[in-house]
Amino acid sequence: NKIQQWPYDKKHDFEDVVMHDSTFYVLISNGDIETLHFDGDSLKKAKSKFPDADKKTNEFETLYYDDNAGLVMLCKNCEDDKKKQVTAIACKPDSSVYNTSFIIDVSAIAEAVKEDKFHFKPSAAAINPLTNELYILASVNKLLVVTDRSGKVKNTYKLDPVTFNQPEGITFTPSGDLIISNEKGEEDNATLLIFKPKK
């Protein structure tokens, strides 16, 4: 079978992708979200522009879908957060209106890992369909942080750097299997790790 290909974009830094209702939403590192929808053999594109993306130093790597808030992205390094918090910003699908959804208090994570000067840098997130909790990966910090849907920290887990050399992707299957992907490092291969929920 022939694999069909569509020209896309060579200029931007793409960080995450979410599919909802047969539409793909692609996060650009500055906060813009590109919408891709297949109509037969053609590809339709649109873009939601993050306000003042060219005026502020912001970096995003995380995008997930929430039934109530819509598309939610977490700041990895945002100018207004000052390392004390991580802001979650929501945007309804097919909308260019961005609103603060919730704020994660980084001091709760810093206390759990026993670090005074701590900068939490989310790299991916997903909602657990069995517990309704938000699971946040932080590749730089080698952490998995579990919060409620409003960002209140519930648990913090240190990740073994041997197994999780560069954890950059996370998702759940409908039955609750946790899947974490590691990017290819200088010496390691990319990996896809599957964890079954405890019965």
N, C-alpha and C positions, 0 to 999 in steps of 0.2 A: 504494500500500500504506500502511496505517495504521501509524504507529510507536507501539509500546506503551511506556508509561511507568509507573514505580513510584515512589511517594513514598520518600524516603530520609532525609536528615538535613540540617537547616539550622544546627545549633548548633556543629559541630566544624570544625577546620581540617585538611582532608584534603590529604596531601602526595604519596602515591604509590599505585600499584595494580599488583598482580601477579595473573596468572591461572595456576592450576595445577590440572590434573585437573578442568577445567570449573567450578572454584570461584574466585571473585574474593576477593583479600585486600587490604583498603584500610588504608593507614597513616595514623593520626592523629598530629599533630605531637608529642603527649606520649608516644608509644610504644605506645599501644593499637592493636590490629589488629582491624578489623571483617571478618567473614567473610560473603560473600554467595553464595548458591547458588540457582540457578533450578530449581524443581521444577514443570515444566509452565508454567502462567501465574502461579504464585505465587513469591514471593521469600522465602527463608528467611535470617534474619540471626542472627549470634552475635558475641561480642566476647571477645578476649583482653586482659586488663587488665595493663598494664605495672606492675611492683611500685613502690610509692611514687611513682607519677606525680604525685600531688598534693603531695608533700613536697619534691621536688627540682626544680631548674631544668634541665630537659632539653629539647632540641629535635631532632627527627628529620625528615628529608625523604626519606630513601633506603630503599627496600625492594626486594630482589631474591630470586630463588629459587635455592638451591644444592641439588644432588641429595643431598649428604651432610648438610649442616647444617639444611636446611629453609628457612624464611623468615629472611632476614638483613637487619637494618637497621643503618645506620651513623649514629653520632652526628654531628650538625651542630654542636651546641653543648651539651655535657653537663658538668654540674657536676663530676664526678669526673675528667674528662680534663685539666683545667688547661692546655689549649692545647698540651700536649706530645705528646699522642697522640689517636688517634681510635679509639674502641671499636666493634667490630662485635658486635652482640647477635643471637643466633639464637633462633628459636621454631619448634618443629615445627608444621605445619598442624594446626588443630583442637586446639591445646594452649595452656595458659596458663602454661607453664613457660618462662621466659626465662633464657638462659645466655650468658656471654661466649664468643664464637666465636673471635675473634682481636683483636689490637691493632695498629694502624698507627703506626709511629714517624714522627711528623711531621718530625723533624730531617732525615730523608733527603730529604723533599720540599723543606724550607726550604733545604737545601744546593744542591739542583738549581736552584732559582729565585733563589738568592743573596740570601735575605732572612733577617735575624737574628730579628726579631720577626714570627713567622708563625703565623697561625691558619687551619688547613685546615678548610674547611666544605663537606663533600660535599652535593651536591644530587640526585644520581642515580647508579645503578650497574647494571651488567649483566655477565654472563659471556660472553666470546667463545667460541662453540661450536667454532671451529677451533683456537684456541690454548689453551683452558682457562684463560685469564687473566681477571682481574677489571678492568674498565674503570670508573673512577670520575670523574664530572663534578663540578666545583666551580664553580658559577656566579659566586659572589662573587670567587673567586680567579682566574677565567678560566683554568682548568687542566683538563687531562685526564691522570689519573694511572693507570698500569697497574701492577697488582700480581699476585703469584701468588694462589692461593686462600686462603692463610693471611695475606695482607696485607703481604707483603714487597715493598717498592717496587722495580719493575724499570725503569720509564721515566716521565718527566714531560714533558708537552707544554704549552707556552703556547698559548692560543687567541686568535685575532685577534678583538678586541672588535667589529669591524665585521661580521664574519660571524657571530660567536657573541655577540650582544648580551645575551642572557639564557638561557644553556643550562640547561634544567631537566629534560630527559628524555633517556634513552638506552636503546637496546635493540639486539638483533641479530636478523637473520633466521636461519633454520636453515642457510642457505648462507654465512653470515658477513658479510652486508652490515651495516654499522654505520649506525644511524639516530639522529640527535640532533635534538631539538626545542628551539626557542627560544620562550619566552613572548613575548607581545606587550608591547612597551615603550611608552613615552609617545608616541614618534614612529614606531616600526616596527611592522610586522605580524608575527604569529606565523609561524615558518618550520619546515619539516621538511626536514632535510638528510640525504641518503643517500650513503654512501661505500662503494665497492666494494673488496673486498680485493685486494691485489696478487697476480697469478698467479706 
